[in-house]
Amino acid sequence: MKDFTLLAVFAHPDDEAFGTGGALARYAAEGCDVYLVTATRGEAGQIALPELATPANLPAVRERELRCACQTYGIHPPIFLDYLDGQLPIVHQGQAVGKLVRIIRDLRPQVLITFGPDGIYGHYDHLAVHRWATAACELAADPDCYPDRDACQPHQISKLYYRVMPQEVLDAWSPEGRPGAVMMDGVPFPFVGYPTSEITAIVDVGAFVESKRQGILCHATQVGDASRYATAPDEVLADRWFRQETFRLARSTVGWPDGVESDLFERLR
Ligand SMILES: [Zn+2]
């Protein structure tokens, strides 16, 4: 996959880890150039273990954690958009999209993965990144948008994917039927799951689950040392939905799949 480039765009360090760490590792191992753009340094995140960071140095610590994860996946070092955690909906939207357009024209990926319109659990930073990346995909190909004649030329991304969670995973988390949720400011933000019929790509990352698990563990301020990723590795590595990552194809210039794709570069190889 020498001439292929994959770009992932997320909001916070660790957003890439749980649902796409395996795919990032797999495509890097196959020789694809894999890049990760992260909009913030996650400074509003928790500190699971007080000895790891203070509120003052959390951005630097989480940057280090993300660098550790990228190294573990075998991909390029992360590219930060240098925004503040929690503020993505209120920053200058045109400037943010412009930054992504510039990165897309520079790196020239065939495939881009980002959040879907659900933002996994509706985190407003995730929703902002979803809108930015979706708009940037379109605008990067338009020579009249963000013209930059001295730098990079317009670039058409072939396939845009949204990372989505299978409903089955959520059902397994909450057997009593009460949806799992992330608490933000005391308000539950429920996870959004998709029925299998709406998932258009299932990528087998079985050979890369240990890199994926180690990538997750790099985000120590977020996962701590008591999570199942640290304490029950065998159970994690055997989990079907840890070994398979799920996406929805949102835009394609190379046609639409007949069935469920098993490779994000299908029709491009
Ligand atoms: Zn996030």
py3Dmol code that shows the C-alpha trace and the ligand (Angstrom):
import py3Dmol

protein = """\
ATOM      1  CA  MET A   1       0.000   0.000   0.000  1.00  0.00           C
ATOM      2  CA  LYS A   2       2.923   2.299  -0.699  1.00  0.00           C
ATOM      3  CA  ASP A   3       1.001   5.051  -2.399  1.00  0.00           C
ATOM      4  CA  PHE A   4      -1.937   5.096  -0.033  1.00  0.00           C
ATOM      5  CA  THR A   5      -2.633   7.610   2.700  1.00  0.00           C
ATOM      6  CA  LEU A   6      -5.196   7.414   5.484  1.00  0.00           C
ATOM      7  CA  LEU A   7      -6.134  10.458   7.551  1.00  0.00           C
ATOM      8  CA  ALA A   8      -8.095  10.239  10.800  1.00  0.00           C
ATOM      9  CA  VAL A   9      -9.575  13.408  12.317  1.00  0.00           C
ATOM     10  CA  PHE A  10     -10.761  13.478  15.922  1.00  0.00           C
ATOM     11  CA  ALA A  11     -11.273  15.931  18.787  1.00  0.00           C
ATOM     12  CA  HIS A  12      -9.360  14.675  21.822  1.00  0.00           C
ATOM     13  CA  PRO A  13      -6.348  12.457  22.543  1.00  0.00           C
ATOM     14  CA  ASP A  14      -7.860   8.952  23.065  1.00  0.00           C
ATOM     15  CA  ASP A  15     -10.795   9.490  20.623  1.00  0.00           C
ATOM     16  CA  GLU A  16      -8.802   7.468  18.098  1.00  0.00           C
ATOM     17  CA  ALA A  17      -8.002   4.637  20.475  1.00  0.00           C
ATOM     18  CA  PHE A  18     -11.131   2.603  21.210  1.00  0.00           C
ATOM     19  CA  GLY A  19     -12.806   2.473  17.811  1.00  0.00           C
ATOM     20  CA  THR A  20     -10.035   3.022  15.281  1.00  0.00           C
ATOM     21  CA  GLY A  21      -6.703   2.135  16.935  1.00  0.00           C
ATOM     22  CA  GLY A  22      -6.753  -1.284  15.286  1.00  0.00           C
ATOM     23  CA  ALA A  23      -7.403   0.093  11.809  1.00  0.00           C
ATOM     24  CA  LEU A  24      -4.694   2.741  12.208  1.00  0.00           C
ATOM     25  CA  ALA A  25      -2.217   0.009  13.212  1.00  0.00           C
ATOM     26  CA  ARG A  26      -3.344  -2.359  10.480  1.00  0.00           C
ATOM     27  CA  TYR A  27      -3.046   0.113   7.621  1.00  0.00           C
ATOM     28  CA  ALA A  28       0.312   1.371   8.902  1.00  0.00           C
ATOM     29  CA  ALA A  29       1.569  -2.217   9.015  1.00  0.00           C
ATOM     30  CA  GLU A  30       0.381  -2.689   5.429  1.00  0.00           C
ATOM     31  CA  GLY A  31       2.602   0.201   4.325  1.00  0.00           C
ATOM     32  CA  CYS A  32      -0.039   2.911   4.145  1.00  0.00           C
ATOM     33  CA  ASP A  33       0.921   6.418   5.332  1.00  0.00           C
ATOM     34  CA  VAL A  34      -1.339   6.951   8.334  1.00  0.00           C
ATOM     35  CA  TYR A  35      -1.877  10.373   9.925  1.00  0.00           C
ATOM     36  CA  LEU A  36      -3.966  11.487  12.876  1.00  0.00           C
ATOM     37  CA  VAL A  37      -5.260  15.021  13.377  1.00  0.00           C
ATOM     38  CA  THR A  38      -6.454  15.813  16.912  1.00  0.00           C
ATOM     39  CA  ALA A  39      -8.145  19.155  17.460  1.00  0.00           C
ATOM     40  CA  THR A  40      -7.271  19.624  21.160  1.00  0.00           C
ATOM     41  CA  ARG A  41      -4.897  18.352  23.838  1.00  0.00           C
ATOM     42  CA  GLY A  42      -7.814  17.185  25.953  1.00  0.00           C
ATOM     43  CA  GLU A  43      -7.168  19.623  28.764  1.00  0.00           C
ATOM     44  CA  ALA A  44     -10.744  19.301  30.073  1.00  0.00           C
ATOM     45  CA  GLY A  45     -10.394  15.562  30.536  1.00  0.00           C
ATOM     46  CA  GLN A  46     -10.231  13.678  33.787  1.00  0.00           C
ATOM     47  CA  ILE A  47      -7.058  12.701  35.627  1.00  0.00           C
ATOM     48  CA  ALA A  48      -7.658   9.072  36.570  1.00  0.00           C
ATOM     49  CA  LEU A  49      -4.492   8.813  38.649  1.00  0.00           C
ATOM     50  CA  PRO A  50      -3.425  11.972  40.519  1.00  0.00           C
ATOM     51  CA  GLU A  51       0.260  11.082  40.259  1.00  0.00           C
ATOM     52  CA  LEU A  52       0.127  11.291  36.439  1.00  0.00           C
ATOM     53  CA  ALA A  53      -0.759  14.947  35.933  1.00  0.00           C
ATOM     54  CA  THR A  54      -2.059  18.192  37.400  1.00  0.00           C
ATOM     55  CA  PRO A  55      -4.673  20.398  35.740  1.00  0.00           C
ATOM     56  CA  ALA A  56      -1.802  22.727  34.801  1.00  0.00           C
ATOM     57  CA  ASN A  57       0.304  20.164  32.961  1.00  0.00           C
ATOM     58  CA  LEU A  58      -2.537  17.980  31.653  1.00  0.00           C
ATOM     59  CA  PRO A  59      -2.288  19.306  28.060  1.00  0.00           C
ATOM     60  CA  ALA A  60       1.424  18.416  27.907  1.00  0.00           C
ATOM     61  CA  VAL A  61       0.821  15.027  29.524  1.00  0.00           C
ATOM     62  CA  ARG A  62      -2.023  14.157  27.160  1.00  0.00           C
ATOM     63  CA  GLU A  63       0.069  15.254  24.172  1.00  0.00           C
ATOM     64  CA  ARG A  64       2.742  12.814  25.359  1.00  0.00           C
ATOM     65  CA  GLU A  65       0.118  10.098  25.790  1.00  0.00           C
ATOM     66  CA  LEU A  66      -1.125  10.618  22.232  1.00  0.00           C
ATOM     67  CA  ARG A  67       2.439  10.557  20.886  1.00  0.00           C
ATOM     68  CA  CYS A  68       2.921   7.270  22.742  1.00  0.00           C
ATOM     69  CA  ALA A  69      -0.271   5.879  21.187  1.00  0.00           C
ATOM     70  CA  CYS A  70       0.714   6.929  17.650  1.00  0.00           C
ATOM     71  CA  GLN A  71       4.100   5.283  18.111  1.00  0.00           C
ATOM     72  CA  THR A  72       2.343   2.138  19.316  1.00  0.00           C
ATOM     73  CA  TYR A  73       0.047   2.068  16.269  1.00  0.00           C
ATOM     74  CA  GLY A  74       3.082   2.676  14.054  1.00  0.00           C
ATOM     75  CA  ILE A  75       1.645   5.835  12.494  1.00  0.00           C
ATOM     76  CA  HIS A  76       3.025   9.357  12.034  1.00  0.00           C
ATOM     77  CA  PRO A  77       3.181  11.633  15.115  1.00  0.00           C
ATOM     78  CA  PRO A  78      -0.132  13.410  15.793  1.00  0.00           C
ATOM     79  CA  ILE A  79      -0.968  16.744  14.195  1.00  0.00           C
ATOM     80  CA  PHE A  80      -2.690  19.119  16.629  1.00  0.00           C
ATOM     81  CA  LEU A  81      -5.077  21.873  15.561  1.00  0.00           C
ATOM     82  CA  ASP A  82      -4.219  23.629  18.858  1.00  0.00           C
ATOM     83  CA  TYR A  83      -7.758  24.293  20.028  1.00  0.00           C
ATOM     84  CA  LEU A  84      -8.966  24.036  23.627  1.00  0.00           C
ATOM     85  CA  ASP A  85     -10.965  21.041  24.822  1.00  0.00           C
ATOM     86  CA  GLY A  86     -14.645  21.947  25.149  1.00  0.00           C
ATOM     87  CA  GLN A  87     -14.507  25.019  22.941  1.00  0.00           C
ATOM     88  CA  LEU A  88     -14.732  23.602  19.422  1.00  0.00           C
ATOM     89  CA  PRO A  89     -18.296  24.769  18.730  1.00  0.00           C
ATOM     90  CA  ILE A  90     -17.383  28.383  19.555  1.00  0.00           C
ATOM     91  CA  VAL A  91     -14.063  28.813  17.755  1.00  0.00           C
ATOM     92  CA  HIS A  92     -13.971  30.423  14.300  1.00  0.00           C
ATOM     93  CA  GLN A  93     -15.494  27.619  12.228  1.00  0.00           C
ATOM     94  CA  GLY A  94     -14.114  28.836   8.905  1.00  0.00           C
ATOM     95  CA  GLN A  95     -10.616  28.979  10.310  1.00  0.00           C
ATOM     96  CA  ALA A  96     -10.911  25.443  11.702  1.00  0.00           C
ATOM     97  CA  VAL A  97     -12.190  24.054   8.396  1.00  0.00           C
ATOM     98  CA  GLY A  98      -9.433  25.985   6.613  1.00  0.00           C
ATOM     99  CA  LYS A  99      -6.789  24.299   8.779  1.00  0.00           C
ATOM    100  CA  LEU A 100      -8.179  20.895   7.815  1.00  0.00           C
ATOM    101  CA  VAL A 101      -8.395  21.820   4.126  1.00  0.00           C
ATOM    102  CA  ARG A 102      -4.731  22.778   4.229  1.00  0.00           C
ATOM    103  CA  ILE A 103      -3.781  19.480   5.922  1.00  0.00           C
ATOM    104  CA  ILE A 104      -5.836  17.456   3.411  1.00  0.00           C
ATOM    105  CA  ARG A 105      -4.216  19.230   0.447  1.00  0.00           C
ATOM    106  CA  ASP A 106      -0.828  18.723   1.995  1.00  0.00           C
ATOM    107  CA  LEU A 107      -1.131  15.013   2.927  1.00  0.00           C
ATOM    108  CA  ARG A 108      -3.479  14.063   0.035  1.00  0.00           C
ATOM    109  CA  PRO A 109      -5.237  11.085   1.654  1.00  0.00           C
ATOM    110  CA  GLN A 110      -7.505   8.773  -0.359  1.00  0.00           C
ATOM    111  CA  VAL A 111      -9.493   7.896   2.756  1.00  0.00           C
ATOM    112  CA  LEU A 112     -10.555  10.068   5.692  1.00  0.00           C
ATOM    113  CA  ILE A 113     -12.169   8.786   8.884  1.00  0.00           C
ATOM    114  CA  THR A 114     -13.874  10.974  11.481  1.00  0.00           C
ATOM    115  CA  PHE A 115     -16.907  11.139  13.784  1.00  0.00           C
ATOM    116  CA  GLY A 116     -20.396  10.638  12.396  1.00  0.00           C
ATOM    117  CA  PRO A 117     -23.285  13.038  13.059  1.00  0.00           C
ATOM    118  CA  ASP A 118     -23.886  11.202  16.367  1.00  0.00           C
ATOM    119  CA  GLY A 119     -20.428  12.100  17.710  1.00  0.00           C
ATOM    120  CA  ILE A 120     -20.478   8.648  19.438  1.00  0.00           C
ATOM    121  CA  TYR A 121     -22.290  10.206  22.408  1.00  0.00           C
ATOM    122  CA  GLY A 122     -23.050  13.698  21.195  1.00  0.00           C
ATOM    123  CA  HIS A 123     -20.024  15.429  22.756  1.00  0.00           C
ATOM    124  CA  TYR A 124     -20.222  18.925  21.265  1.00  0.00           C
ATOM    125  CA  ASP A 125     -16.507  18.834  20.346  1.00  0.00           C
ATOM    126  CA  HIS A 126     -17.091  15.582  18.446  1.00  0.00           C
ATOM    127  CA  LEU A 127     -20.043  17.127  16.600  1.00  0.00           C
ATOM    128  CA  ALA A 128     -17.931  20.144  15.653  1.00  0.00           C
ATOM    129  CA  VAL A 129     -15.120  17.941  14.320  1.00  0.00           C
ATOM    130  CA  HIS A 130     -17.657  15.886  12.371  1.00  0.00           C
ATOM    131  CA  ARG A 131     -18.908  19.038  10.651  1.00  0.00           C
ATOM    132  CA  TRP A 132     -15.408  20.430  10.048  1.00  0.00           C
ATOM    133  CA  ALA A 133     -14.030  17.227   8.537  1.00  0.00           C
ATOM    134  CA  THR A 134     -17.101  16.653   6.381  1.00  0.00           C
ATOM    135  CA  ALA A 135     -16.967  20.214   5.055  1.00  0.00           C
ATOM    136  CA  ALA A 136     -13.191  20.112   4.598  1.00  0.00           C
ATOM    137  CA  CYS A 137     -13.481  16.947   2.483  1.00  0.00           C
ATOM    138  CA  GLU A 138     -15.686  18.802   0.050  1.00  0.00           C
ATOM    139  CA  LEU A 139     -13.848  22.128   0.094  1.00  0.00           C
ATOM    140  CA  ALA A 140     -10.350  20.648  -0.248  1.00  0.00           C
ATOM    141  CA  ALA A 141     -11.325  19.577  -3.767  1.00  0.00           C
ATOM    142  CA  ASP A 142     -12.661  22.988  -4.744  1.00  0.00           C
ATOM    143  CA  PRO A 143      -9.950  25.273  -6.174  1.00  0.00           C
ATOM    144  CA  ASP A 144     -12.074  28.341  -5.369  1.00  0.00           C
ATOM    145  CA  CYS A 145     -12.206  27.519  -1.656  1.00  0.00           C
ATOM    146  CA  TYR A 146      -9.267  28.562   0.474  1.00  0.00           C
ATOM    147  CA  PRO A 147      -7.100  29.238  -2.597  1.00  0.00           C
ATOM    148  CA  ASP A 148      -3.446  28.865  -1.728  1.00  0.00           C
ATOM    149  CA  ARG A 149      -1.524  29.061  -4.980  1.00  0.00           C
ATOM    150  CA  ASP A 150       1.911  29.065  -3.387  1.00  0.00           C
ATOM    151  CA  ALA A 151       1.301  25.982  -1.315  1.00  0.00           C
ATOM    152  CA  CYS A 152      -0.779  22.932  -2.040  1.00  0.00           C
ATOM    153  CA  GLN A 153      -3.145  22.113  -4.858  1.00  0.00           C
ATOM    154  CA  PRO A 154      -6.782  21.046  -4.427  1.00  0.00           C
ATOM    155  CA  HIS A 155      -7.262  17.418  -3.501  1.00  0.00           C
ATOM    156  CA  GLN A 156     -10.228  15.078  -3.876  1.00  0.00           C
ATOM    157  CA  ILE A 157     -10.654  12.511  -1.106  1.00  0.00           C
ATOM    158  CA  SER A 158     -12.031   9.270  -2.546  1.00  0.00           C
ATOM    159  CA  LYS A 159     -13.821   7.921   0.505  1.00  0.00           C
ATOM    160  CA  LEU A 160     -15.084   9.549   3.689  1.00  0.00           C
ATOM    161  CA  TYR A 161     -16.008   7.250   6.570  1.00  0.00           C
ATOM    162  CA  TYR A 162     -17.728   7.883   9.869  1.00  0.00           C
ATOM    163  CA  ARG A 163     -16.710   5.786  12.829  1.00  0.00           C
ATOM    164  CA  VAL A 164     -19.873   4.261  14.328  1.00  0.00           C
ATOM    165  CA  MET A 165     -20.593   1.994  17.285  1.00  0.00           C
ATOM    166  CA  PRO A 166     -22.621  -1.179  16.788  1.00  0.00           C
ATOM    167  CA  GLN A 167     -25.831  -1.240  18.850  1.00  0.00           C
ATOM    168  CA  GLU A 168     -24.806  -4.764  19.885  1.00  0.00           C
ATOM    169  CA  VAL A 169     -21.900  -3.323  21.898  1.00  0.00           C
ATOM    170  CA  LEU A 170     -24.208  -0.953  23.766  1.00  0.00           C
ATOM    171  CA  ASP A 171     -26.681  -3.764  24.446  1.00  0.00           C
ATOM    172  CA  ALA A 172     -23.882  -5.855  25.920  1.00  0.00           C
ATOM    173  CA  TRP A 173     -22.826  -2.951  28.156  1.00  0.00           C
ATOM    174  CA  SER A 174     -26.292  -2.477  29.578  1.00  0.00           C
ATOM    175  CA  PRO A 175     -28.173  -5.769  29.686  1.00  0.00           C
ATOM    176  CA  GLU A 176     -31.000  -4.116  31.653  1.00  0.00           C
ATOM    177  CA  GLY A 177     -31.723  -1.883  28.669  1.00  0.00           C
ATOM    178  CA  ARG A 178     -30.659   1.362  30.304  1.00  0.00           C
ATOM    179  CA  PRO A 179     -28.424   3.030  27.704  1.00  0.00           C
ATOM    180  CA  GLY A 180     -24.808   3.670  28.640  1.00  0.00           C
ATOM    181  CA  ALA A 181     -23.942   7.363  28.821  1.00  0.00           C
ATOM    182  CA  VAL A 182     -21.085   9.753  29.442  1.00  0.00           C
ATOM    183  CA  MET A 183     -21.777  12.319  32.156  1.00  0.00           C
ATOM    184  CA  MET A 184     -20.933  15.890  31.162  1.00  0.00           C
ATOM    185  CA  ASP A 185     -21.678  18.736  33.588  1.00  0.00           C
ATOM    186  CA  GLY A 186     -23.970  16.359  35.452  1.00  0.00           C
ATOM    187  CA  VAL A 187     -26.002  15.526  32.352  1.00  0.00           C
ATOM    188  CA  PRO A 188     -25.976  12.044  30.768  1.00  0.00           C
ATOM    189  CA  PHE A 189     -25.003  11.974  27.080  1.00  0.00           C
ATOM    190  CA  PRO A 190     -26.112   8.503  25.884  1.00  0.00           C
ATOM    191  CA  PHE A 191     -23.992   6.540  23.435  1.00  0.00           C
ATOM    192  CA  VAL A 192     -25.482   6.171  19.951  1.00  0.00           C
ATOM    193  CA  GLY A 193     -25.442   2.697  18.426  1.00  0.00           C
ATOM    194  CA  TYR A 194     -26.147   1.589  14.877  1.00  0.00           C
ATOM    195  CA  PRO A 195     -27.928  -1.631  13.891  1.00  0.00           C
ATOM    196  CA  THR A 196     -25.676  -3.990  11.949  1.00  0.00           C
ATOM    197  CA  SER A 197     -27.753  -3.284   8.827  1.00  0.00           C
ATOM    198  CA  GLU A 198     -26.559   0.348   8.849  1.00  0.00           C
ATOM    199  CA  ILE A 199     -22.869  -0.442   9.265  1.00  0.00           C
ATOM    200  CA  THR A 200     -21.247  -0.427   5.823  1.00  0.00           C
ATOM    201  CA  ALA A 201     -17.671  -1.443   6.660  1.00  0.00           C
ATOM    202  CA  ILE A 202     -16.357  -3.940   9.209  1.00  0.00           C
ATOM    203  CA  VAL A 203     -12.564  -3.986   9.365  1.00  0.00           C
ATOM    204  CA  ASP A 204     -10.862  -7.015  10.875  1.00  0.00           C
ATOM    205  CA  VAL A 205      -8.082  -5.812  13.171  1.00  0.00           C
ATOM    206  CA  GLY A 206      -7.568  -9.147  14.913  1.00  0.00           C
ATOM    207  CA  ALA A 207      -3.842  -9.182  14.163  1.00  0.00           C
ATOM    208  CA  PHE A 208      -3.422  -5.737  15.734  1.00  0.00           C
ATOM    209  CA  VAL A 209      -5.448  -5.954  18.928  1.00  0.00           C
ATOM    210  CA  GLU A 210      -2.408  -5.920  21.178  1.00  0.00           C
ATOM    211  CA  SER A 211      -1.142  -2.664  19.554  1.00  0.00           C
ATOM    212  CA  LYS A 212      -4.643  -1.285  19.947  1.00  0.00           C
ATOM    213  CA  ARG A 213      -4.765  -2.263  23.625  1.00  0.00           C
ATOM    214  CA  GLN A 214      -1.307  -0.785  24.248  1.00  0.00           C
ATOM    215  CA  GLY A 215      -2.398   2.398  22.434  1.00  0.00           C
ATOM    216  CA  ILE A 216      -5.380   2.661  24.776  1.00  0.00           C
ATOM    217  CA  LEU A 217      -3.102   2.138  27.791  1.00  0.00           C
ATOM    218  CA  CYS A 218      -0.890   5.030  26.591  1.00  0.00           C
ATOM    219  CA  HIS A 219      -3.838   7.264  27.500  1.00  0.00           C
ATOM    220  CA  ALA A 220      -3.182   6.563  31.175  1.00  0.00           C
ATOM    221  CA  THR A 221      -4.764   9.757  32.534  1.00  0.00           C
ATOM    222  CA  GLN A 222      -8.018   8.655  30.903  1.00  0.00           C
ATOM    223  CA  VAL A 223      -8.108   4.896  31.459  1.00  0.00           C
ATOM    224  CA  GLY A 224      -6.185   4.652  34.750  1.00  0.00           C
ATOM    225  CA  ASP A 225      -4.730   1.337  35.793  1.00  0.00           C
ATOM    226  CA  ALA A 226      -7.906  -0.446  36.877  1.00  0.00           C
ATOM    227  CA  SER A 227      -9.701  -0.583  33.509  1.00  0.00           C
ATOM    228  CA  ARG A 228     -10.393  -3.915  31.847  1.00  0.00           C
ATOM    229  CA  TYR A 229      -7.766  -2.977  29.225  1.00  0.00           C
ATOM    230  CA  ALA A 230      -5.137  -3.270  31.964  1.00  0.00           C
ATOM    231  CA  THR A 231      -6.622  -5.908  34.235  1.00  0.00           C
ATOM    232  CA  ALA A 232      -8.367  -8.314  31.833  1.00  0.00           C
ATOM    233  CA  PRO A 233      -6.319  -8.292  28.627  1.00  0.00           C
ATOM    234  CA  ASP A 234      -7.409 -11.789  27.550  1.00  0.00           C
ATOM    235  CA  GLU A 235     -11.075 -10.875  27.798  1.00  0.00           C
ATOM    236  CA  VAL A 236     -10.487  -7.601  25.880  1.00  0.00           C
ATOM    237  CA  LEU A 237      -8.455  -9.232  23.101  1.00  0.00           C
ATOM    238  CA  ALA A 238     -11.071 -11.952  22.609  1.00  0.00           C
ATOM    239  CA  ASP A 239     -13.987  -9.504  22.344  1.00  0.00           C
ATOM    240  CA  ARG A 240     -15.492  -9.659  18.842  1.00  0.00           C
ATOM    241  CA  TRP A 241     -16.082  -5.913  18.691  1.00  0.00           C
ATOM    242  CA  PHE A 242     -12.543  -5.186  19.868  1.00  0.00           C
ATOM    243  CA  ARG A 243     -11.267  -7.307  16.976  1.00  0.00           C
ATOM    244  CA  GLN A 244     -13.522  -5.634  14.413  1.00  0.00           C
ATOM    245  CA  GLU A 245     -13.942  -1.903  13.831  1.00  0.00           C
ATOM    246  CA  THR A 246     -17.084  -0.473  12.326  1.00  0.00           C
ATOM    247  CA  PHE A 247     -17.680   2.412   9.949  1.00  0.00           C
ATOM    248  CA  ARG A 248     -20.291   3.986   7.704  1.00  0.00           C
ATOM    249  CA  LEU A 249     -19.278   5.155   4.246  1.00  0.00           C
ATOM    250  CA  ALA A 250     -20.527   8.733   3.931  1.00  0.00           C
ATOM    251  CA  ARG A 251     -19.046   9.914   0.600  1.00  0.00           C
ATOM    252  CA  SER A 252     -17.408   8.035  -2.214  1.00  0.00           C
ATOM    253  CA  THR A 253     -16.071   9.005  -5.620  1.00  0.00           C
ATOM    254  CA  VAL A 254     -15.389   5.359  -6.488  1.00  0.00           C
ATOM    255  CA  GLY A 255     -18.894   3.950  -6.303  1.00  0.00           C
ATOM    256  CA  TRP A 256     -20.908   2.371  -3.544  1.00  0.00           C
ATOM    257  CA  PRO A 257     -20.302  -1.100  -2.091  1.00  0.00           C
ATOM    258  CA  ASP A 258     -22.806  -3.871  -2.817  1.00  0.00           C
ATOM    259  CA  GLY A 259     -22.384  -5.510   0.547  1.00  0.00           C
ATOM    260  CA  VAL A 260     -20.456  -4.789   3.721  1.00  0.00           C
ATOM    261  CA  GLU A 261     -16.875  -3.722   3.003  1.00  0.00           C
ATOM    262  CA  SER A 262     -13.999  -5.317   4.881  1.00  0.00           C
ATOM    263  CA  ASP A 263     -11.381  -2.798   3.748  1.00  0.00           C
ATOM    264  CA  LEU A 264     -11.552   1.010   3.766  1.00  0.00           C
ATOM    265  CA  PHE A 265      -9.461   1.032   0.559  1.00  0.00           C
ATOM    266  CA  GLU A 266     -11.851  -1.256  -1.338  1.00  0.00           C
ATOM    267  CA  ARG A 267     -12.119  -0.125  -4.994  1.00  0.00           C
ATOM    268  CA  LEU A 268      -8.918   1.904  -4.588  1.00  0.00           C
ATOM    269  CA  ARG A 269      -6.256  -0.798  -4.526  1.00  0.00           C
TER     270      ARG A 269
END
"""
ligand_1 = """\
1
ZN
Zn -13.519 12.906 22.606
"""
view = py3Dmol.view(width=600, height=400)
view.addModel(protein, "pdb")
view.setStyle({"model": 0}, {"cartoon": {"style": "trace"}})
view.addModel(ligand_1, "xyz")
view.setStyle({"model": 1}, {"stick": {}})
view.zoomTo()
view.show()
